[in-house]
Amino acid sequence: MQSQKNAVLDQVTKKAWEKNWRDIRMEEILEIFSYERVKKQMEIFLRVLPKDDKILEGGCGLAPYLIQLRRMGYDVEGIDYNKEPLDKALAFDPKLPVRVGDVTAIPFPDSFFGGYISLGVIEHFTEGPVKAIREARRVLKPGGLFLVIVPQNHLFMRIQAPLRWLKRNAAIRRLLKKPADTHYWEQYFNKKELRMILEAEGFEVREIHPMDHSASVLSFSGLFRDKTSFDEANKLGLTIGRWCEKNLPWVTAAQIMFVCYKKELP
């Protein structure tokens, strides 16, 4: 695990995320809740999230999960360190409780929330995830839920790694007269490694789930994309994803979900 802060890479990552959200319409991203893989995420969310307490989504981006959960009666608010996606979310619904904020320095007092959702966020800091995890613990009440999803370096990604390196290599892009590739930086954790970090930072990990197998298939090739959707696999991709989930659940999961609770430290 990398733990050496690189301010340049962190800034590139922030800008890449800003660019990532720019061309996505709110109506498009809210479509994801009809997807098979997202429905499976939401089943777990609705089982464990507190219905009678405040919940924070740290790094909410365009806030689709915040919007969906609020529609279902949950008291969720969000922060993101990029203002642009929040402005777009607020243009969609001016009443959304979102604000600019950094998950490594959360603008809320201690023990304020009963739940905290982190969806693909803590892997993007070059200094490692510990600072963000500690801040999550600080703002959670004792026994509060910390729901964490991180991407995994799955089988399809490893197969595709040489081609991805060639596409992103600066020298090759200059040779082909293509603009420099800008993408967010991230690191990958295995379930044992991140579990140890979470437990060392005062969380009890009660559940770990391999998730989003059709998304890993979809990331491998556009052949498996449903061209009529924003980001869903087609019938073939879904079929392969279901097979992977049943027969190779961990090695082919695009993401890993951790269901954790804040412990009282001695």
C-alpha positions in Angstrom: 0.0 0.0 0.0 1.3 3.4 -0.9 1.5 5.9 2.0 3.7 8.6 0.6 1.8 11.8 -0.2 2.2 13.2 -3.7 0.6 16.6 -4.0 0.9 16.7 -7.8 -0.8 13.4 -8.3 -3.5 14.3 -5.7 -4.3 17.5 -7.7 -4.3 15.6 -11.0 -6.8 13.2 -9.4 -9.0 16.0 -8.2 -9.1 17.5 -11.7 -9.7 14.1 -13.3 -12.7 13.6 -11.1 -14.1 17.0 -12.0 -13.7 16.1 -15.7 -15.3 12.7 -15.1 -18.5 14.2 -13.8 -18.7 17.1 -16.3 -20.4 15.3 -19.2 -22.8 13.1 -17.2 -26.4 14.2 -17.0 -28.2 13.7 -13.7 -31.0 11.8 -15.4 -28.3 9.4 -16.8 -26.6 8.6 -13.6 -29.9 8.1 -11.7 -30.6 5.3 -14.2 -28.1 3.1 -12.4 -30.7 2.1 -9.7 -32.4 0.0 -12.3 -29.2 -2.0 -12.9 -28.9 -5.5 -11.5 -25.6 -4.9 -9.8 -26.7 -1.7 -8.1 -29.9 -3.3 -6.9 -27.7 -5.8 -5.1 -25.7 -3.0 -3.5 -29.0 -1.3 -2.4 -30.3 -4.5 -0.8 -27.3 -4.4 1.6 -27.6 -0.6 2.1 -31.3 -0.8 3.1 -30.6 -3.7 5.5 -27.8 -1.9 7.4 -28.2 1.9 7.1 -29.9 3.6 10.1 -33.3 4.9 9.2 -33.6 7.1 12.3 -30.3 8.9 12.3 -28.2 11.2 10.1 -26.0 9.7 7.4 -23.0 11.3 5.6 -21.9 10.4 2.1 -18.2 11.3 1.9 -17.1 12.1 -1.7 -20.6 12.1 -3.1 -19.8 13.5 -6.6 -23.1 14.0 -8.4 -24.8 12.5 -5.4 -27.0 9.8 -7.1 -26.9 7.5 -4.0 -27.7 10.5 -1.7 -30.7 11.4 -3.9 -32.0 7.8 -4.1 -31.7 7.2 -0.4 -33.4 10.5 0.5 -36.3 9.5 -1.8 -36.5 6.4 0.3 -36.7 8.3 3.6 -33.1 8.3 4.8 -31.6 11.5 6.2 -28.4 11.7 4.1 -26.2 14.6 3.3 -23.0 14.8 1.3 -19.7 16.4 0.9 -17.2 16.4 -2.0 -14.0 18.3 -2.6 -15.1 19.3 -6.1 -17.6 22.1 -6.4 -18.6 21.5 -10.0 -20.5 18.2 -9.5 -22.2 19.6 -6.5 -23.4 22.6 -8.5 -24.8 20.2 -11.1 -26.6 18.2 -8.4 -28.0 21.4 -6.9 -29.2 22.5 -10.3 -31.1 19.2 -10.4 -32.5 19.7 -6.9 -31.7 22.9 -5.0 -32.8 21.4 -1.7 -30.1 18.7 -1.7 -28.0 18.9 1.5 -24.6 18.9 -0.1 -21.5 21.1 0.4 -17.9 21.3 -0.5 -15.8 19.4 2.0 -12.7 17.1 2.2 -13.1 13.6 3.6 -9.7 13.9 5.3 -11.0 17.0 7.2 -14.7 16.6 7.4 -16.6 19.9 8.3 -18.8 18.3 11.0 -18.3 17.8 14.8 -17.3 14.6 16.6 -19.9 11.8 16.9 -22.4 13.6 14.6 -23.6 10.9 12.3 -25.1 7.5 12.8 -23.9 6.3 9.4 -21.2 7.1 6.9 -21.1 5.9 3.2 -17.9 5.9 1.3 -18.2 4.7 -2.3 -14.9 4.5 -4.2 -13.2 7.3 -2.4 -10.5 6.2 0.1 -8.4 4.6 -2.6 -7.7 7.9 -4.3 -5.3 9.5 -1.8 -1.6 9.0 -2.4 -1.0 9.2 1.4 -3.1 6.2 1.8 -6.6 5.7 3.3 -5.9 6.0 7.0 -6.5 9.8 7.3 -9.9 9.5 5.6 -10.8 6.4 7.7 -9.9 8.2 11.0 -12.0 11.2 10.0 -14.9 8.8 9.3 -14.5 7.3 12.8 -14.3 10.8 14.4 -17.7 12.0 13.0 -19.5 8.7 13.7 -21.3 8.0 16.9 -20.3 5.0 19.0 -21.7 2.0 17.2 -22.1 4.0 14.0 -22.1 2.3 10.6 -19.2 2.8 8.2 -20.2 1.4 4.8 -17.1 1.3 2.5 -16.8 0.2 -1.1 -13.4 0.1 -2.9 -12.4 -1.2 -6.3 -10.5 -4.4 -6.7 -7.7 -5.2 -9.2 -9.9 -8.0 -10.6 -9.0 -10.8 -13.1 -10.3 -8.9 -16.2 -8.3 -5.8 -15.2 -5.1 -7.8 -14.8 -5.6 -9.4 -18.2 -6.1 -6.0 -19.7 -3.2 -4.3 -17.8 -0.5 -4.4 -20.6 -2.9 -2.7 -23.1 -4.0 -0.1 -20.5 -0.3 0.7 -19.9 0.3 1.2 -23.6 -2.7 3.5 -24.0 -1.6 5.7 -21.1 2.1 5.7 -21.7 3.2 9.4 -22.3 6.0 8.6 -24.7 3.7 6.4 -26.9 1.0 9.0 -26.9 3.5 11.7 -28.0 4.7 9.4 -30.8 1.1 8.9 -32.0 0.4 12.7 -31.6 -2.3 12.1 -29.0 -2.9 14.4 -26.1 -1.6 13.4 -22.6 -3.9 11.0 -20.8 -5.3 12.4 -17.6 -6.9 10.0 -15.2 -7.4 9.8 -11.5 -4.9 8.0 -9.4 -6.0 5.0 -7.3 -4.6 2.1 -5.4 -6.2 -1.3 -4.8 -6.5 -3.3 -1.6 -7.3 -6.9 -1.0 -10.0 -7.7 1.5 -7.5 -8.9 4.2 -5.3 -5.7 3.9 -8.2 -3.2 4.1 -9.9 -5.2 6.9 -6.7 -5.0 9.0 -6.5 -1.2 8.4 -10.2 -0.7 9.3 -9.8 -2.8 12.5 -6.6 -1.0 13.5 -8.5 2.3 13.2 -11.2 1.3 15.6 -13.8 -0.4 13.4 -15.4 -3.8 13.8 -15.8 -5.4 10.3 -18.9 -7.5 10.4 -19.4 -8.2 6.7 -17.3 -8.3 3.5 -19.0 -8.7 0.1 -17.6 -9.2 -3.4 -19.6 -6.9 -5.7 -20.3 -5.8 -9.2 -19.2 -8.8 -11.3 -21.0 -7.6 -14.4 -19.1 -4.3 -14.1 -15.8 -6.1 -14.2 -16.9 -7.8 -17.4 -18.1 -4.5 -18.8 -14.8 -2.9 -18.1 -13.0 -5.5 -20.1 -14.7 -4.8 -23.4 -17.3 -2.6 -25.0 -18.6 -5.8 -26.5 -20.5 -6.4 -23.3 -22.1 -2.9 -23.0 -25.8 -2.2 -23.4 -25.6 0.7 -25.9 -29.1 1.9 -24.9 -28.0 2.4 -21.3 -25.7 4.8 -19.4 -23.4 2.2 -17.9 -25.1 -1.3 -17.9 -23.9 -4.6 -19.3 -25.9 -6.2 -22.1 -27.5 -9.7 -21.8 -24.2 -11.4 -22.6 -22.3 -9.3 -20.1 -24.9 -9.9 -17.4 -24.8 -13.7 -18.1 -21.0 -13.8 -17.8 -21.2 -11.6 -14.7 -23.7 -14.0 -13.0 -21.5 -17.0 -13.8 -18.5 -15.2 -12.3 -20.4 -14.2 -9.2 -21.4 -17.8 -8.7 -18.1 -19.6 -9.6 -15.3 -17.0 -9.1 -16.9 -14.5 -6.7 -13.7 -12.9 -5.3 -11.3 -12.9 -8.2 -13.8 -11.4 -10.6 -15.5 -8.8 -8.3 -15.1 -5.2 -9.5 -15.5 -3.9 -6.0 -15.4 -5.0 -2.4 -17.9 -3.8 0.2 -17.1 -3.6 3.9 -19.8 -3.2 6.5 -18.2 -1.8 9.7 -19.1 -0.3 13.0 -17.3 2.1 15.2 -15.9 0.5 18.3 -15.3 2.2 21.7 -11.5 2.2 22.1 -10.1 1.6 25.6 
